[in-house]
């Protein structure tokens, strides 16, 4: 018995309301901002947040099996996860409104399955604040890139309409 267990909780902020931020913490939604996150579903699932949904990930040379255990759309999602021969545990993401953004509480409760995994778990625990900060930074960068793309599309559409002599709303599009 290794005895290495950790419960790690931290918070990040996301510049979206909870209903929109929730999608970023779903199996498919996380692909938007988490580099290297590519969930595979052994069975076709129309809703990847449905409790009982199973998916797998491979990262850093490890294969992990995930199970959605609970969800409250727009508010909370929980997963069980097992990396054979390494760790098992749960991950819960709880989202609440905080002004014009969301506060996201992320809790990992993990148990090391071997002695060497216990050392890795201690390292993960020591780096947990930086790990969550990397999530916040990656989400903020993704949101900025998304807004920049939308703004570019809006400028291009405006130029197209001006070139065709069309009006937008009550005024001509000028200098778009």
C-alpha positions in Angstrom: 0.0 0.0 0.0 1.5 3.4 -1.0 -0.7 5.6 1.2 -0.2 8.6 -1.1 -3.4 10.5 -1.4 -4.0 14.1 -2.2 -7.0 16.4 -2.3 -6.2 19.5 -4.2 -8.5 22.5 -4.7 -7.8 25.7 -6.5 -9.7 28.5 -8.3 -9.3 30.2 -11.6 -11.3 32.9 -13.4 -12.8 32.7 -16.8 -14.0 35.8 -18.7 -17.4 34.2 -19.6 -20.7 33.7 -17.8 -21.0 30.2 -16.1 -23.3 28.8 -18.8 -20.7 29.5 -21.5 -17.6 28.7 -19.3 -19.1 25.2 -18.5 -18.4 23.9 -22.0 -14.7 24.6 -21.6 -14.5 21.9 -18.9 -16.3 19.2 -20.8 -14.4 16.4 -22.6 -14.9 17.9 -26.1 -14.9 21.6 -25.0 -11.5 21.2 -23.3 -10.0 20.6 -26.8 -10.4 24.3 -27.6 -7.8 25.4 -25.1 -5.9 22.5 -23.7 -2.9 21.6 -25.9 -2.7 17.9 -26.5 -6.2 17.1 -25.1 -7.9 14.7 -27.5 -10.6 12.6 -25.9 -11.6 9.4 -27.6 -15.0 7.9 -27.0 -15.3 4.1 -27.2 -19.0 4.5 -27.8 -20.8 7.2 -29.8 -22.2 9.8 -27.4 -24.2 12.8 -28.5 -23.8 14.5 -25.1 -20.3 14.2 -23.7 -21.5 15.5 -20.3 -24.1 12.7 -19.7 -23.3 10.8 -16.5 -22.0 7.4 -17.5 -20.1 8.7 -20.5 -16.7 7.0 -20.8 -13.8 8.5 -22.7 -10.0 8.0 -22.9 -7.0 10.3 -23.1 -3.3 9.8 -23.8 -0.8 12.4 -22.7 2.8 12.4 -21.5 3.0 8.7 -22.3 0.1 7.7 -20.1 -3.4 6.3 -21.0 -6.2 7.5 -18.7 -9.8 6.3 -18.7 -12.4 8.8 -17.6 -16.1 8.5 -16.5 -18.5 11.4 -16.2 -20.1 10.8 -12.7 -22.2 13.9 -12.2 -23.2 17.1 -13.9 -25.3 20.2 -13.3 -25.2 22.0 -16.7 -23.7 25.4 -16.4 -22.6 24.8 -12.8 -20.7 21.6 -12.2 -19.2 18.5 -13.7 -17.4 15.5 -12.0 -15.3 12.8 -13.4 -13.7 9.6 -12.1 -10.4 8.8 -13.7 -7.9 5.9 -13.7 -4.4 5.8 -15.1 -3.6 2.1 -14.7 -0.5 1.4 -12.6 -0.3 5.1 -11.6 -3.3 7.0 -10.1 -7.0 6.8 -9.6 -9.4 9.5 -8.3 -11.9 12.2 -9.2 -11.9 15.6 -10.7 -14.7 18.1 -10.0 -15.2 21.4 -11.7 -17.7 23.8 -10.1 -18.5 27.1 -11.8 -20.1 30.2 -10.2 -20.9 33.7 -11.4 -18.5 36.4 -10.1 -19.4 39.7 -11.6 -18.9 39.7 -15.4 -16.9 36.5 -15.3 -17.0 33.0 -13.7 -15.0 31.6 -10.8 -14.1 28.0 -11.4 -13.1 25.7 -8.6 -11.2 22.7 -9.6 -10.7 19.8 -7.2 -8.6 16.7 -7.8 -8.8 13.9 -5.3 -6.1 11.4 -6.3 -4.6 8.2 -4.9 -1.3 6.8 -6.1 -1.4 3.2 -7.0 2.3 2.5 -6.7 5.3 3.8 -4.8 6.8 5.7 -7.8 3.3 7.1 -8.5 3.3 8.5 -5.0 6.4 10.6 -5.8 4.7 11.8 -9.0 1.6 12.7 -7.1 3.6 14.7 -4.6 5.2 16.6 -7.5 1.8 17.3 -9.0 0.5 18.6 -5.7 3.5 20.9 -5.3 2.9 22.3 -8.8 -0.9 22.4 -8.5 -1.2 26.3 -8.3 1.0 26.7 -11.4 -1.0 23.9 -13.1 -4.3 25.8 -12.6 -2.7 29.1 -13.6 -1.7 27.4 -16.9 -5.3 26.5 -17.4 -6.4 30.1 -16.7 -3.7 31.5 -19.1 -4.6 29.0 -21.9 -8.3 29.8 -21.6 -7.6 33.5 -21.7 -5.4 33.2 -24.7 -8.0 31.0 -26.5 -10.7 33.6 -25.7 -8.6 36.4 -27.0 -7.8 34.6 -30.2 -11.5 33.8 -30.7 -12.5 37.5 -30.1 -9.7 38.6 -32.5 -11.0 36.2 -35.2 -14.6 37.5 -34.8 -13.4 41.1 -35.0 -11.5 40.4 -38.2 -14.5 38.7 -39.7 -16.7 41.7 -38.7 -14.2 44.1 -40.4 -14.1 41.9 -43.5 -17.9 41.8 -43.7 -18.1 45.5 -43.3 -15.6 46.1 -46.1 -17.5 43.7 -48.3 -20.8 45.5 -47.7 -19.3 48.9 -48.3 -17.8 47.6 -51.6 -21.3 46.5 -52.6 -22.8 49.8 -51.5 -25.0 48.1 -48.9 -26.1 49.5 -45.6 -25.9 48.0 -42.2 -28.6 49.0 -39.8 -29.5 52.6 -40.2 -26.1 53.8 -41.5 -23.7 53.1 -44.2 -20.7 51.1 -43.1 -17.9 53.6 -43.1 -14.2 52.8 -42.8 -14.8 49.3 -41.7 
